Amino acid sequence: MAHETSLDILINLSQDKVDDAGRRLAELATQRREAQGQLDTLDTYRGDYTRRLQNTTENGVTASNYHNFRHFIATLDEAISQQNRIIAQIDTRIEAGQRQWRDEKRRLNSYETLRSRQLRQLQAREQRREQRISDEAAANLYRRLRQSY
């Protein structure tokens, strides 16, 4: 197993943070879809009850029934308003989550760039070392061949 450097540990921790931020964003997206579905349902109910009220009024309606329809529609309006506030809150949390994910991803990319730079420097040092060994071996061979003549 290769020795894990402090940079490798930072990269792993950053990757975990990116993954966590991504999971939170996915959860928020699910909440947003569900909240939008509830809003759509409420809008449909309101439309249905508005049409029922209109049809009922055309055929004649008692004051009590009219009041009940209006009260129920007002209740639906309040529920729709509340659902819109919930969606706005989720949207705000999604924006914050996206910023956090981008920040974590940028940090991870920085660490990975540092690791790549370290690897290139290590490879360059290794190549220089191998070249020096090769040069020394060639020089030694040359000296031995020269001495034998």
FIVEX-476963 format. One record per atom (N, C-alpha, C): residue number from 1; atom name; z, x, y. Coordinates in pm, 1 decimal. Each point is the difference from the previous one (the first is absolute). Example, Ala and Ser with C-alpha at 12.3 -4.5 7.8 and 13.67 -1.06 7.14 Angstrom:
<sites>
+------+-------+----------+----------+----------+
! zake ! torro !        w !        u !        v !
+------+-------+----------+----------+----------+
!    1 !     N !    780.0 !   1319.0 !   -569.0 !
!    1 !    CA !      0.0 !    -89.0 !    119.0 !
!    1 !     C !      0.0 !     90.0 !    120.0 !
!    2 !     N !    -72.0 !    -35.0 !    105.0 !
!    2 !    CA !      6.0 !     82.0 !    119.0 !
!    2 !     C !     73.0 !    -77.0 !    109.0 !
+------+-------+----------+----------+----------+
</sites>
This chain:
<sites>
+------+-------+----------+----------+----------+
! zake ! torro !        w !        u !        v !
+------+-------+----------+----------+----------+
!    1 !     N !      0.0 !     83.9 !   -117.1 !
!    1 !    CA !      0.0 !    -83.9 !    117.1 !
!    1 !     C !      0.0 !     88.9 !    124.1 !
!    2 !     N !    -86.1 !    -27.7 !     94.5 !
!    2 !    CA !     -9.6 !     79.1 !    121.5 !
!    2 !     C !    124.4 !    -22.2 !     85.7 !
!    3 !     N !     34.9 !    104.1 !     73.8 !
!    3 !    CA !    115.1 !     -8.1 !     89.3 !
!    3 !     C !    -30.4 !    -97.6 !    113.8 !
!    4 !     N !     91.7 !    -95.0 !     21.5 !
!    4 !    CA !    -20.2 !    -99.6 !    104.9 !
!    4 !     C !     57.5 !     54.2 !    130.1 !
!    5 !     N !    -84.9 !     12.1 !    101.1 !
!    5 !    CA !     43.3 !     53.3 !    129.0 !
!    5 !     C !     60.5 !   -111.2 !     84.8 !
!    6 !     N !     63.0 !     41.2 !    108.7 !
!    6 !    CA !     56.5 !    -99.8 !     91.1 !
!    6 !     C !   -111.4 !    -86.1 !     59.2 !
!    7 !     N !   -117.5 !     58.7 !     19.2 !
!    7 !    CA !   -113.2 !    -77.0 !     51.0 !
!    7 !     C !    -44.1 !   -105.5 !   -102.2 !
!    8 !     N !      2.3 !     36.1 !   -127.4 !
!    8 !    CA !    -32.6 !    -97.8 !   -105.4 !
!    8 !     C !     99.6 !   -115.6 !      0.9 !
!    9 !     N !    127.1 !     32.5 !     21.3 !
!    9 !    CA !    103.1 !   -104.3 !      5.8 !
!    9 !     C !    -26.6 !    -91.9 !    118.9 !
!   10 !     N !    -32.9 !     59.8 !    115.7 !
!   10 !    CA !    -32.7 !    -81.0 !    118.9 !
!   10 !     C !   -120.7 !    -88.7 !    -25.0 !
!   11 !     N !    -98.9 !     53.8 !    -66.8 !
!   11 !    CA !   -120.3 !    -78.4 !    -30.3 !
!   11 !     C !     35.1 !   -117.1 !    -90.7 !
!   12 !     N !     80.4 !     25.9 !   -102.3 !
!   12 !    CA !     39.5 !   -108.2 !    -91.3 !
!   12 !     C !     80.3 !   -107.9 !     72.0 !
!   13 !     N !     92.3 !     42.9 !     86.0 !
!   13 !    CA !     79.8 !    -96.6 !     75.9 !
!   13 !     C !    -88.6 !    -79.8 !     95.6 !
!   14 !     N !    -92.6 !     68.0 !     64.1 !
!   14 !    CA !    -91.8 !    -69.0 !     91.6 !
!   14 !     C !    -89.3 !    -98.1 !    -74.7 !
!   15 !     N !    -45.7 !     40.4 !   -117.6 !
!   15 !    CA !    -83.9 !    -90.4 !    -79.3 !
!   15 !     C !     79.2 !   -124.2 !    -38.4 !
!   16 !     N !    126.9 !     19.1 !    -35.2 !
!   16 !    CA !     86.3 !   -114.3 !    -31.4 !
!   16 !     C !     13.4 !    -92.9 !    119.8 !
!   17 !     N !     16.4 !     58.6 !    118.4 !
!   17 !    CA !     12.0 !    -81.5 !    121.4 !
!   17 !     C !   -129.0 !    -75.1 !     30.3 !
!   18 !     N !   -113.6 !     64.5 !    -21.1 !
!   18 !    CA !   -129.4 !    -67.1 !     20.4 !
!   18 !     C !    -13.8 !   -115.8 !    -98.4 !
!   19 !     N !     36.7 !     25.5 !   -125.0 !
!   19 !    CA !     -7.8 !   -104.4 !   -102.7 !
!   19 !     C !     92.2 !   -117.5 !     33.4 !
!   20 !     N !    122.0 !     30.9 !     43.6 !
!   20 !    CA !     94.9 !   -106.3 !     37.2 !
!   20 !     C !    -52.9 !    -81.6 !    117.3 !
!   21 !     N !    -53.4 !     68.3 !     99.7 !
!   21 !    CA !    -54.9 !    -70.0 !    116.4 !
!   21 !     C !   -117.9 !    -88.6 !    -42.5 !
!   22 !     N !    -80.1 !     48.6 !    -92.1 !
!   22 !    CA !   -111.8 !    -79.4 !    -50.8 !
!   22 !     C !     46.3 !   -123.6 !    -75.8 !
!   23 !     N !    105.4 !     17.1 !    -78.6 !
!   23 !    CA !     55.6 !   -114.7 !    -73.0 !
!   23 !     C !     56.6 !   -104.1 !     96.9 !
!   24 !     N !     70.0 !     47.4 !    103.2 !
!   24 !    CA !     54.4 !    -94.0 !     99.0 !
!   24 !     C !   -113.6 !    -74.1 !     71.1 !
!   25 !     N !   -106.7 !     70.5 !     30.5 !
!   25 !    CA !   -114.8 !    -65.8 !     63.8 !
!   25 !     C !    -60.9 !   -105.0 !    -92.3 !
!   26 !     N !     -9.2 !     30.5 !   -126.9 !
!   26 !    CA !    -54.2 !    -97.0 !    -95.9 !
!   26 !     C !     89.8 !   -123.1 !     -8.4 !
!   27 !     N !    131.4 !     22.5 !      0.4 !
!   27 !    CA !     93.6 !   -113.4 !     -2.4 !
!   27 !     C !    -14.1 !    -85.1 !    125.6 !
!   28 !     N !    -14.2 !     66.3 !    115.0 !
!   28 !    CA !    -17.2 !    -73.5 !    125.5 !
!   28 !     C !   -131.1 !    -78.5 !     -0.1 !
!   29 !     N !   -104.3 !     59.5 !    -55.3 !
!   29 !    CA !   -128.8 !    -70.1 !     -7.5 !
!   29 !     C !     12.1 !   -125.0 !    -87.2 !
!   30 !     N !     76.7 !     10.6 !   -108.9 !
!   30 !    CA !     24.2 !   -115.6 !    -87.3 !
!   30 !     C !     78.0 !   -107.6 !     75.6 !
!   31 !     N !    104.9 !     44.0 !     71.8 !
!   31 !    CA !     77.9 !    -96.1 !     79.5 !
!   31 !     C !    -89.0 !    -67.8 !    104.0 !
!   32 !     N !    -88.4 !     76.3 !     60.1 !
!   32 !    CA !    -89.6 !    -53.7 !    103.4 !
!   32 !     C !    -93.0 !   -105.6 !    -59.8 !
!   33 !     N !    -56.5 !     29.7 !   -115.9 !
!   33 !    CA !    -89.0 !    -96.4 !    -67.4 !
!   33 !     C !     75.1 !   -127.9 !    -34.8 !
!   34 !     N !    121.7 !     16.6 !    -53.7 !
!   34 !    CA !     79.8 !   -117.5 !    -37.2 !
!   34 !     C !     35.6 !    -83.1 !    123.5 !
!   35 !     N !     39.3 !     67.1 !    107.6 !
!   35 !    CA !     35.4 !    -71.0 !    123.3 !
!   35 !     C !   -122.5 !    -71.6 !     57.2 !
!   36 !     N !   -115.0 !     65.2 !     -7.3 !
!   36 !    CA !   -123.0 !    -63.3 !     49.4 !
!   36 !     C !    -34.4 !   -120.5 !    -87.0 !
!   37 !     N !     21.3 !     11.2 !   -129.7 !
!   37 !    CA !    -23.8 !   -113.0 !    -90.0 !
!   37 !     C !     89.6 !   -118.1 !     34.0 !
!   38 !     N !    126.0 !     28.8 !     30.1 !
!   38 !    CA !     92.4 !   -107.1 !     39.2 !
!   38 !     C !    -43.5 !    -63.5 !    131.8 !
!   39 !     N !    -45.3 !     83.0 !     93.6 !
!   39 !    CA !    -48.2 !    -52.9 !    127.9 !
!   39 !     C !   -122.4 !    -88.3 !    -21.5 !
!   40 !     N !    -90.6 !     45.1 !    -84.3 !
!   40 !    CA !   -119.8 !    -80.0 !    -29.0 !
!   40 !     C !     37.6 !   -134.7 !    -60.9 !
!   41 !     N !     98.8 !      1.2 !    -89.7 !
!   41 !    CA !     46.6 !   -124.1 !    -61.5 !
!   41 !     C !     60.0 !    -93.3 !    104.8 !
!   42 !     N !     82.3 !     56.0 !     87.7 !
!   42 !    CA !     59.5 !    -81.3 !    106.3 !
!   42 !     C !   -107.6 !    -58.7 !     91.5 !
!   43 !     N !   -100.1 !     80.5 !     34.4 !
!   43 !    CA !   -111.0 !    -48.6 !     83.6 !
!   43 !     C !    -74.9 !   -114.3 !    -69.9 !
!   44 !     N !    -18.5 !     14.0 !   -130.7 !
!   44 !    CA !    -68.4 !   -105.0 !    -76.8 !
!   44 !     C !     82.7 !   -128.5 !      1.4 !
!   45 !     N !    131.5 !     13.5 !    -25.4 !
!   45 !    CA !     87.5 !   -117.3 !      4.9 !
!   45 !     C !     -5.7 !    -67.4 !    136.0 !
!   46 !     N !      4.9 !     80.4 !    105.1 !
!   46 !    CA !     -2.2 !    -56.9 !    135.0 !
!   46 !     C !   -129.9 !    -75.9 !     23.5 !
!   47 !     N !   -110.3 !     59.2 !    -41.0 !
!   47 !    CA !   -129.4 !    -67.0 !     14.9 !
!   47 !     C !     -3.8 !   -131.5 !    -77.4 !
!   48 !     N !     51.5 !      3.8 !   -123.1 !
!   48 !    CA !      3.0 !   -121.1 !    -82.8 !
!   48 !     C !     85.1 !   -109.3 !     66.2 !
!   49 !     N !    118.4 !     35.8 !     44.7 !
!   49 !    CA !     88.6 !   -100.6 !     59.9 !
!   49 !     C !    -52.4 !    -49.4 !    134.7 !
!   50 !     N !    -68.3 !     85.9 !     72.5 !
!   50 !    CA !    -60.7 !    -45.2 !    126.2 !
!   50 !     C !   -108.2 !   -103.0 !    -29.2 !
!   51 !     N !    -80.7 !     26.4 !   -103.0 !
!   51 !    CA !   -103.9 !    -97.0 !    -39.3 !
!   51 !     C !     62.9 !   -130.0 !    -50.6 !
!   52 !     N !    106.1 !     12.3 !    -79.3 !
!   52 !    CA !     68.6 !   -120.8 !    -48.5 !
!   52 !     C !     54.5 !    -82.7 !    116.6 !
!   53 !     N !     58.4 !     68.3 !     97.9 !
!   53 !    CA !     52.6 !    -70.2 !    116.8 !
!   53 !     C !   -112.9 !    -71.0 !     74.6 !
!   54 !     N !   -110.5 !     71.0 !     14.7 !
!   54 !    CA !   -114.5 !    -60.1 !     70.4 !
!   54 !     C !    -51.5 !   -122.7 !    -77.2 !
!   55 !     N !    -16.4 !     12.3 !   -131.0 !
!   55 !    CA !    -46.7 !   -113.2 !    -81.7 !
!   55 !     C !     99.7 !   -115.4 !      4.1 !
!   56 !     N !    126.7 !     34.3 !     -9.5 !
!   56 !    CA !    103.2 !   -103.2 !      1.3 !
!   56 !     C !      3.4 !    -70.0 !    135.3 !
!   57 !     N !    -14.8 !     74.1 !    106.9 !
!   57 !    CA !      2.6 !    -59.8 !    134.7 !
!   57 !     C !   -119.2 !    -91.7 !     21.1 !
!   58 !     N !   -114.4 !     35.8 !    -57.0 !
!   58 !    CA !   -118.7 !    -84.4 !     14.7 !
!   58 !     C !     19.7 !   -133.8 !    -71.7 !
!   59 !     N !     75.9 !      0.1 !   -107.6 !
!   59 !    CA !     22.7 !   -121.6 !    -78.1 !
!   59 !     C !    126.8 !    -72.6 !     41.5 !
!   60 !     N !     67.8 !     56.4 !     97.2 !
!   60 !    CA !    123.8 !    -61.8 !     46.6 !
!   60 !     C !    119.3 !     63.7 !    -68.0 !
!   61 !     N !    100.9 !     35.9 !     77.3 !
!   61 !    CA !    115.9 !     68.5 !    -53.5 !
!   61 !     C !    124.3 !    -48.3 !     74.4 !
!   62 !     N !    108.2 !     -4.8 !    -71.5 !
!   62 !    CA !    126.0 !    -39.2 !     64.4 !
!   62 !     C !     50.6 !    118.8 !     80.9 !
!   63 !     N !     83.7 !    -28.7 !     96.5 !
!   63 !    CA !     55.3 !    105.9 !     84.3 !
!   63 !     C !     81.5 !     97.5 !    -83.8 !
!   64 !     N !     70.1 !    -51.5 !    -97.0 !
!   64 !    CA !     82.3 !     83.5 !    -86.0 !
!   64 !     C !    -86.7 !     98.4 !    -79.6 !
!   65 !     N !   -108.6 !    -51.3 !    -60.1 !
!   65 !    CA !    -91.2 !     87.3 !    -76.5 !
!   65 !     C !    -66.8 !    102.3 !     91.4 !
!   66 !     N !    -38.1 !    -45.3 !    118.2 !
!   66 !    CA !    -63.0 !     91.0 !     96.1 !
!   66 !     C !     97.8 !    111.8 !     35.9 !
!   67 !     N !    122.6 !    -36.9 !     27.5 !
!   67 !    CA !    103.4 !     99.0 !     34.2 !
!   67 !     C !     21.3 !     98.4 !   -116.9 !
!   68 !     N !      3.9 !    -51.4 !   -122.3 !
!   68 !    CA !     17.5 !     86.5 !   -117.3 !
!   68 !     C !   -115.8 !     99.3 !    -14.7 !
!   69 !     N !   -123.4 !    -49.2 !     18.1 !
!   69 !    CA !   -116.3 !     89.1 !     -6.0 !
!   69 !     C !     11.6 !    108.6 !    106.6 !
!   70 !     N !     27.5 !    -39.0 !    123.8 !
!   70 !    CA !      8.6 !     94.7 !    111.4 !
!   70 !     C !    112.8 !    101.1 !    -24.1 !
!   71 !     N !    111.1 !    -46.6 !    -51.4 !
!   71 !    CA !    112.7 !     89.2 !    -27.6 !
!   71 !     C !    -37.4 !    101.0 !   -108.8 !
!   72 !     N !    -67.0 !    -47.7 !   -105.4 !
!   72 !    CA !    -39.3 !     90.1 !   -107.7 !
!   72 !     C !   -102.5 !    102.2 !     50.6 !
!   73 !     N !    -94.5 !    -43.6 !     81.9 !
!   73 !    CA !    -99.9 !     92.7 !     54.7 !
!   73 !     C !     68.1 !    102.6 !     91.6 !
!   74 !     N !     98.8 !    -44.2 !     77.4 !
!   74 !    CA !     75.0 !     93.7 !     84.3 !
!   74 !     C !     75.4 !    101.5 !    -86.0 !
!   75 !     N !     52.9 !    -44.9 !   -112.6 !
!   75 !    CA !     67.5 !     90.8 !    -92.1 !
!   75 !     C !    -98.9 !    101.6 !    -56.8 !
!   76 !     N !   -119.2 !    -47.5 !    -35.3 !
!   76 !    CA !   -104.6 !     91.6 !    -48.8 !
!   76 !     C !    -39.1 !     99.1 !    110.1 !
!   77 !     N !    -10.9 !    -47.2 !    123.4 !
!   77 !    CA !    -33.4 !     89.6 !    111.6 !
!   77 !     C !    104.5 !    110.5 !     14.9 !
!   78 !     N !    127.2 !    -36.0 !    -13.0 !
!   78 !    CA !    106.8 !    100.1 !      9.7 !
!   78 !     C !     -8.9 !     98.1 !   -116.8 !
!   79 !     N !    -27.6 !    -49.9 !   -119.2 !
!   79 !    CA !    -13.9 !     87.7 !   -117.5 !
!   79 !     C !   -119.9 !     93.9 !     18.1 !
!   80 !     N !   -108.7 !    -51.4 !     56.2 !
!   80 !    CA !   -118.9 !     82.8 !     25.7 !
!   80 !     C !     33.7 !    107.7 !    103.0 !
!   81 !     N !     71.5 !    -38.2 !    102.5 !
!   81 !    CA !     40.2 !     95.7 !    103.0 !
!   81 !     C !     88.9 !    109.1 !    -59.8 !
!   82 !     N !     94.7 !    -39.5 !    -82.3 !
!   82 !    CA !     89.0 !     96.3 !    -65.0 !
!   82 !     C !    -79.3 !     91.9 !    -93.3 !
!   83 !     N !    -94.7 !    -56.4 !    -72.4 !
!   83 !    CA !    -80.6 !     80.9 !    -91.8 !
!   83 !     C !    -84.5 !    100.7 !     78.3 !
!   84 !     N !    -51.0 !    -41.5 !    115.9 !
!   84 !    CA !    -75.0 !     93.5 !     84.5 !
!   84 !     C !     88.5 !    114.3 !     47.7 !
!   85 !     N !    126.0 !    -28.0 !     31.5 !
!   85 !    CA !     93.2 !    105.1 !     40.2 !
!   85 !     C !     26.4 !     95.9 !   -116.7 !
!   86 !     N !     13.6 !    -55.7 !   -118.7 !
!   86 !    CA !     22.1 !     84.4 !   -119.3 !
!   86 !     C !   -119.5 !     91.8 !    -21.7 !
!   87 !     N !   -118.8 !    -54.2 !     13.0 !
!   87 !    CA !   -121.0 !     81.0 !    -18.2 !
!   87 !     C !     -6.8 !    109.3 !    105.9 !
!   88 !     N !     35.1 !    -31.4 !    123.6 !
!   88 !    CA !     -0.9 !    100.3 !    106.8 !
!   88 !     C !     99.6 !    111.6 !    -31.0 !
!   89 !     N !    117.2 !    -36.2 !    -53.9 !
!   89 !    CA !     99.3 !    101.6 !    -37.0 !
!   89 !     C !    -52.1 !     89.1 !   -112.2 !
!   90 !     N !    -63.4 !    -60.8 !    -97.8 !
!   90 !    CA !    -56.3 !     78.3 !   -110.9 !
!   90 !     C !   -109.5 !     92.3 !     53.0 !
!   91 !     N !    -84.3 !    -50.6 !     90.4 !
!   91 !    CA !   -106.5 !     83.3 !     57.4 !
!   91 !     C !     58.7 !    120.9 !     72.9 !
!   92 !     N !    110.5 !    -20.7 !     70.5 !
!   92 !    CA !     66.3 !    110.7 !     69.9 !
!   92 !     C !     51.6 !    101.8 !   -100.8 !
!   93 !     N !     59.4 !    -49.2 !   -107.9 !
!   93 !    CA !     49.7 !     90.3 !   -104.2 !
!   93 !     C !   -114.8 !     73.8 !    -68.7 !
!   94 !     N !   -113.9 !    -67.3 !    -16.5 !
!   94 !    CA !   -116.7 !     65.2 !    -60.7 !
!   94 !     C !    -49.7 !    112.6 !     90.5 !
!   95 !     N !     -8.0 !    -25.8 !    129.9 !
!   95 !    CA !    -44.4 !    104.4 !     93.1 !
!   95 !     C !     93.8 !    120.0 !     -4.7 !
!   96 !     N !    130.3 !    -25.7 !     -0.7 !
!   96 !    CA !     98.0 !    109.4 !     -8.5 !
!   96 !     C !    -15.1 !     74.1 !   -132.7 !
!   97 !     N !    -21.1 !    -74.0 !   -107.8 !
!   97 !    CA !    -17.9 !     61.3 !   -131.9 !
!   97 !     C !   -125.6 !     85.3 !     -5.8 !
!   98 !     N !   -105.3 !    -45.2 !     64.7 !
!   98 !    CA !   -123.7 !     78.9 !      3.1 !
!   98 !     C !     20.4 !    130.2 !     77.0 !
!   99 !     N !     71.9 !     -9.0 !    112.4 !
!   99 !    CA !     29.5 !    121.7 !     77.0 !
!   99 !     C !     82.4 !     97.3 !    -84.1 !
!  100 !     N !    100.6 !    -54.4 !    -70.5 !
!  100 !    CA !     84.0 !     86.0 !    -82.7 !
!  100 !     C !    -82.3 !     63.5 !   -112.1 !
!  101 !     N !    -87.3 !    -77.8 !    -63.1 !
!  101 !    CA !    -82.8 !     54.4 !   -108.2 !
!  101 !     C !    -89.7 !    111.6 !     54.3 !
!  102 !     N !    -62.4 !    -24.3 !    116.8 !
!  102 !    CA !    -87.1 !    103.4 !     58.6 !
!  102 !     C !     79.2 !    126.6 !     33.1 !
!  103 !     N !    121.2 !    -16.8 !     54.8 !
!  103 !    CA !     83.0 !    116.4 !     32.1 !
!  103 !     C !     36.2 !     78.2 !   -125.8 !
!  104 !     N !     39.2 !    -70.9 !   -104.0 !
!  104 !    CA !     36.0 !     66.5 !   -125.6 !
!  104 !     C !   -122.1 !     68.1 !    -61.9 !
!  105 !     N !   -114.6 !    -65.5 !      7.8 !
!  105 !    CA !   -123.4 !     57.2 !    -55.8 !
!  105 !     C !    -39.7 !    125.2 !     78.1 !
!  106 !     N !     14.3 !     -4.0 !    131.8 !
!  106 !    CA !    -32.1 !    115.5 !     83.1 !
!  106 !     C !     92.6 !    117.3 !    -36.0 !
!  107 !     N !    127.7 !    -28.1 !    -19.8 !
!  107 !    CA !     95.2 !    104.1 !    -38.3 !
!  107 !     C !    -38.2 !     58.6 !   -136.4 !
!  108 !     N !    -32.5 !    -86.2 !    -94.1 !
!  108 !    CA !    -41.5 !     47.1 !   -133.0 !
!  108 !     C !   -124.3 !     87.4 !     11.0 !
!  109 !     N !    -97.4 !    -43.8 !     77.3 !
!  109 !    CA !   -122.3 !     79.7 !     17.2 !
!  109 !     C !     31.5 !    136.8 !     60.5 !
!  110 !     N !     94.2 !      4.1 !     92.9 !
!  110 !    CA !     38.8 !    128.1 !     60.8 !
!  110 !     C !     59.2 !     93.8 !   -105.2 !
!  111 !     N !     89.1 !    -53.1 !    -82.3 !
!  111 !    CA !     59.5 !     82.3 !   -104.9 !
!  111 !     C !   -106.0 !     47.8 !    -99.8 !
!  112 !     N !    -91.2 !    -89.2 !    -35.1 !
!  112 !    CA !   -105.2 !     39.0 !    -94.1 !
!  112 !     C !    -91.6 !    105.2 !     61.2 !
!  113 !     N !    -24.9 !     -9.5 !    130.1 !
!  113 !    CA !    -80.4 !    101.0 !     68.1 !
!  113 !     C !     71.0 !    134.9 !     -3.5 !
!  114 !     N !    131.7 !     -1.9 !     24.0 !
!  114 !    CA !     77.7 !    124.1 !     -7.7 !
!  114 !     C !     -6.2 !     59.9 !   -140.6 !
!  115 !     N !     13.1 !    -85.7 !   -101.0 !
!  115 !    CA !     -6.6 !     49.6 !   -138.5 !
!  115 !     C !   -137.4 !     60.0 !    -28.7 !
!  116 !     N !   -105.9 !    -65.2 !     44.9 !
!  116 !    CA !   -135.3 !     53.2 !    -21.3 !
!  116 !     C !    -14.9 !    135.4 !     67.8 !
!  117 !     N !     52.8 !     11.3 !    121.4 !
!  117 !    CA !     -6.6 !    126.6 !     73.1 !
!  117 !     C !     77.8 !    107.2 !    -75.3 !
!  118 !     N !    117.6 !    -35.0 !    -51.4 !
!  118 !    CA !     78.8 !     96.4 !    -77.1 !
!  118 !     C !    -75.2 !     44.9 !   -124.5 !
!  119 !     N !    -62.4 !    -96.2 !    -68.1 !
!  119 !    CA !    -75.2 !     34.8 !   -121.6 !
!  119 !     C !   -116.2 !     92.7 !     32.2 !
!  120 !     N !    -71.1 !    -27.6 !    111.0 !
!  120 !    CA !   -112.3 !     87.3 !     38.7 !
!  120 !     C !     51.3 !    140.5 !     33.4 !
!  121 !     N !    113.5 !      7.8 !     69.6 !
!  121 !    CA !     57.0 !    131.5 !     33.2 !
!  121 !     C !     42.9 !     73.6 !   -126.5 !
!  122 !     N !     60.8 !    -73.5 !    -92.6 !
!  122 !    CA !     41.9 !     61.2 !   -126.2 !
!  122 !     C !   -121.0 !     49.3 !    -78.6 !
!  123 !     N !   -105.2 !    -79.5 !     -4.8 !
!  123 !    CA !   -121.7 !     41.0 !    -70.4 !
!  123 !     C !    -62.8 !    121.9 !     65.8 !
!  124 !     N !      1.3 !      4.0 !    133.5 !
!  124 !    CA !    -56.0 !    115.2 !     70.5 !
!  124 !     C !     80.7 !    125.7 !    -30.4 !
!  125 !     N !    133.0 !    -11.3 !     -0.1 !
!  125 !    CA !     84.9 !    115.5 !    -34.1 !
!  125 !     C !    -26.6 !     45.4 !   -143.7 !
!  126 !     N !    -13.0 !    -96.8 !    -90.1 !
!  126 !    CA !    -25.1 !     32.7 !   -141.1 !
!  126 !     C !   -135.5 !     69.0 !    -15.5 !
!  127 !     N !    -99.6 !    -48.8 !     71.6 !
!  127 !    CA !   -132.4 !     63.7 !     -6.7 !
!  127 !     C !      5.4 !    143.0 !     54.9 !
!  128 !     N !     73.4 !     17.9 !    111.9 !
!  128 !    CA !     13.7 !    135.9 !     55.3 !
!  128 !     C !     73.4 !     90.7 !    -98.3 !
!  129 !     N !    103.3 !    -52.2 !    -65.9 !
!  129 !    CA !     75.1 !     78.4 !    -98.8 !
!  129 !     C !    -90.0 !     37.9 !   -117.3 !
!  130 !     N !    -76.4 !    -96.9 !    -49.5 !
!  130 !    CA !    -91.3 !     27.7 !   -111.7 !
!  130 !     C !   -107.2 !    100.4 !     41.7 !
!  131 !     N !    -47.6 !    -11.7 !    123.6 !
!  131 !    CA !   -101.1 !     93.8 !     49.7 !
!  131 !     C !     58.8 !    140.6 !      9.7 !
!  132 !     N !    125.9 !      8.8 !     48.1 !
!  132 !    CA !     66.2 !    130.0 !     12.7 !
!  132 !     C !     17.6 !     62.6 !   -139.2 !
!  133 !     N !     41.4 !    -80.9 !    -98.2 !
!  133 !    CA !     17.6 !     50.4 !   -137.3 !
!  133 !     C !   -133.9 !     47.0 !    -55.4 !
!  134 !     N !   -102.9 !    -79.3 !     23.8 !
!  134 !    CA !   -133.8 !     35.9 !    -47.3 !
!  134 !     C !    -47.7 !    128.9 !     67.2 !
!  135 !     N !     22.4 !     10.2 !    130.8 !
!  135 !    CA !    -40.6 !    120.8 !     72.4 !
!  135 !     C !     74.9 !    122.2 !    -51.2 !
!  136 !     N !    131.6 !    -16.1 !    -25.8 !
!  136 !    CA !     78.9 !    111.4 !    -51.2 !
!  136 !     C !    -48.4 !     41.0 !   -139.0 !
!  137 !     N !    -31.9 !    -98.0 !    -82.4 !
!  137 !    CA !    -48.3 !     30.7 !   -134.8 !
!  137 !     C !   -133.6 !     73.7 !      7.7 !
!  138 !     N !    -87.1 !    -42.3 !     89.6 !
!  138 !    CA !   -130.4 !     65.7 !     15.5 !
!  138 !     C !     19.7 !    142.2 !     52.6 !
!  139 !     N !     91.9 !     15.0 !     94.3 !
!  139 !    CA !     25.2 !    134.4 !     55.0 !
!  139 !     C !     57.2 !     91.6 !   -107.3 !
!  140 !     N !     93.8 !    -51.2 !    -79.6 !
!  140 !    CA !     56.9 !     80.7 !   -108.5 !
!  140 !     C !   -106.8 !     39.2 !   -101.2 !
!  141 !     N !    -85.8 !    -91.5 !    -34.9 !
!  141 !    CA !   -108.4 !     27.6 !    -94.0 !
!  141 !     C !    -93.4 !    105.0 !     57.6 !
!  142 !     N !    -30.4 !    -12.9 !    126.3 !
!  142 !    CA !    -88.7 !     96.8 !     66.4 !
!  142 !     C !     62.5 !    139.3 !     -1.4 !
!  143 !     N !    132.1 !      8.6 !     32.5 !
!  143 !    CA !     67.9 !    129.2 !     -0.9 !
!  143 !     C !      0.7 !     61.3 !   -139.8 !
!  144 !     N !     25.1 !    -81.6 !   -101.7 !
!  144 !    CA !      0.7 !     54.1 !   -136.7 !
!  144 !     C !   -136.8 !     47.9 !    -43.2 !
!  145 !     N !   -100.1 !    -76.7 !     38.6 !
!  145 !    CA !   -136.6 !     42.2 !    -37.2 !
!  145 !     C !    -37.2 !    128.2 !     73.6 !
!  146 !     N !     41.6 !     12.3 !    120.7 !
!  146 !    CA !    -31.6 !    120.5 !     79.9 !
!  146 !     C !     73.7 !    122.6 !    -53.8 !
!  147 !     N !    122.6 !    -21.0 !    -46.6 !
!  147 !    CA !     79.5 !    110.4 !    -51.9 !
!  147 !     C !    -54.6 !     48.6 !   -134.6 !
!  148 !     N !    -59.7 !    -89.7 !    -74.2 !
!  148 !    CA !    -49.0 !     39.3 !   -132.3 !
!  148 !     C !   -128.3 !     82.4 !      9.8 !
!  149 !     N !    -63.6 !      4.2 !    115.4 !
!  149 !    CA !   -122.1 !     81.2 !     14.0 !
!  149 !     C !     28.2 !    132.0 !     52.3 !
+------+-------+----------+----------+----------+
</sites>
